[in-house]
Amino acid sequence: MEQASQIAFGRQDPCGQLAGTHDKWDLLAALTHAAAEFELSHRTLGVLKALLTFFPERALPAAPDSAIVFPSNRKLMERLNGMPESTLRRHLAALTRIGIVSRKNSPNRKRYARRSGEDMALAFGFDLSPLARHASQIFDAALDAKARAERLAVLRDRVAVLRQELLELAEGGADVLLEAARKLLRRKPCATELTAMANALQDEIASRTPEEPAQETKLPARQMSGPDSQNERHIQDSVKKDSDSEQTATEVPSPQPQHSVATGGPAKKDTDLAAVLRACPEVQTYYPGALRSWQDADRIAETLSPMMGIEMPVLSDARAAMGRKDAATAVMCMLEKLSTIRSPGAYLRRLAQKARAGQFSTAPMLNALLQAGNRAEIAS
């Protein structure tokens, strides 16, 4: 560890520049993100933070011996909530060994300063300037760490979605692979492990999915902008009462579907966008421009979902189960009753399950919202 750490902090900023200042708290935040690369523990970072509090300026200079602090171990222990002195010494040694700080010892190894008038003429203690001199390396490492974390998050979501897809296809099979994927997601796996698992799940799904002859189809975007009768799949109007534990008595109710969403006549299987906007006026608060097409509705549903607590894999699953049009409609309906839904993500998952069973339609949700709006207008 010692050798690796010294190498990690062994180079200066580009062009050998030592002058300049950097925000000490920005440096600490970046170093925290890149802690794994420099083999820093959170307790060692805590000691560094305590040292930084003794430097009065926020701007940390890079010139050697320009940022010396000289607190006693007792003062440091107080700021670290009573950390044992032996532990403090160990973390201070780690900081100097890695090269984040350097020691400037007095002849008797005490930490103190000598002043000449208002100026500090001489100081002995810990020099924090190496932290500023290595700012470029620290910020680059923090950006790399952030990029790796984002890639890992994408891979984890991919494995989770593929596992759910295989779970629905397997029907009791592929138990070993499904269990391995579940255990992997409970740990903090590396990118290689996640990629290998995603490939294994994809191969298993492909082996269980019958190949269909290629058919020439229109682009999905062109279908969404066409008439409802051309792009809306058949949905059953008869919706069973949802007794899922995530739905409360007042959230997006499912009344009798005998009224049409648009005209008040017999219930229709197709829903036009204007009727959805009449039933769900709340969406205009977040999207003041006119929603002119189902593509607009699909995009605003994707924007709203994270704000509502719905993760993207859940929305993707709903789109696959009920179609992008119905998924967007369901999200906008849920927005109207968001205060009464305990877990929007779990609720949308439940609607997707009902859609796969052929027991879901947006018509009852829209009818209920329209009727509630009409009653409110009459009462006012």
Secondary structure, 3 states (H helix, E strand, C coil): CHHHHHHHCCCCCHHHCCCCEEEHHHHHHHHHHCCCCCCCCHHHHHHHHHHHHCCCCCEEECCCCCCEECCCHHHHHHHCCCCCHHHHHHHHHHHHHHCCCEEECCCCCCCEEEEECCEEEEEEEEECHHHHHCHHHHHHHHHHHHHHHHHHHHHHHHHHHHHHHHHHHHCCCCHHHHHHHHHHHHCCCCHHHHHHHHHHHHHHHHHHCCCCCCCCCCCHHHHHCCCHHHHCCCCCCCCCCCCCCCCCCCCCCCCCCCCCCCCCCCCCCCCCHHHHHHHCCCHHHHCCCCCCCHHHHHHHHHHHHHHHCCCHHHHHHHHHHHCHHHHHHHHHHHHHCHHHCCCHHHHHHHHHHHHHCCCCCCHHHHHHHHHHHHHHHHHC
